[in-house]
Structures are given as structure tokens and as C-alpha cells.
Amino acid sequence: MAVKGRARVEINREAVAEIDMAMARGLESLAFKVLRTVHVPDAAPFGEGLIEGGAFMSYVDGKRIGGDPAAKKPRAFLVRGRGVSVAVGFGFPGRFQELGTVNQPPRPFLTPAVMGVVGDDGAVEAALRSAFAAALQKKQRKLLKYSLKAP
């Protein structure tokens, strides 16, 4: 006679949260690298001072955890439910330079920088690997500290 059993799976939510935070930190490092490498067009007399600078923001499980505190979340950047979201970009007039308008052709400046930094899968993988390694080392140091205090 076969006995039907139920498998109970318990999720270690603390470990999942640490993995999400490590992933967010890795993606933030890529976003910061994009902002450092981008060449912002600032042509006189039309665009002088309009595109002042870019920003990035990161969310984990719908809560903002990093980025420029003064930057507002764009309406099109949807952050829902569980997971990690990181956005990098420039404010209002930057999209007209990037995508063009009826009266001007597109003059992309952000897309080439993003493709230069994240053009291959190796850059994303390396950033996430270093962030996960840093989180793992932090966790190991924490465990070692607690094991040394134990009687």
C-alpha cells in the first residue's frame, strides 16, 4: 500500500532577501559605471544646461534602497511585487536628445554608453558575481563572529 505524503518546502526568506540585495548592489555598480562613461550633449545655445546629469535608482521588493535621493521615479518605471529593479537615465530633456522629436533627429548618448558597459553578458555576470561574493563574505564574517562568541 502506497502512502501519500506531502512535501513541505520552507523558504529561507532571509537568504532570499540577501540575494536580492546583492543583486541590486551589482546592478547599481553597472548603473554607476554607465553614468561615469556617458558623454552628455550640451550644445549651445539650445541645450546648454538642460541636461544637467543622470541618476540611478534601485528597488527591492517595491522599496527604494539606493540611488540619488533627489531623483524622482519615472511614471513609466513600474515597480511591482517581489524582485529587483534598477533604472539609470537622464531627466526630461534628455529623452528628446536620445530619441529625437518631430523637428530633430535622434542623437543617442545614453544607449552607446549602456552598450559599451553592458554590451556583452560578461559585464553583467561579473558585476553580479562580485556583489554576490561581497555579500557571501559579509555573511561568513558574521557567522564566524557569532561562532567565536559561542561558549
Secondary structure as UniProt FT lines:
FT   HELIX           13..37
FT   TURN            44..50
FT   STRAND          54..60
FT   TURN            61..62
FT   STRAND          63..67
FT   TURN            69..70
FT   TURN            75..76
FT   STRAND          84..90
FT   TURN            92..93
FT   HELIX           94..99
FT   HELIX           110..118
FT   HELIX           121..149
//
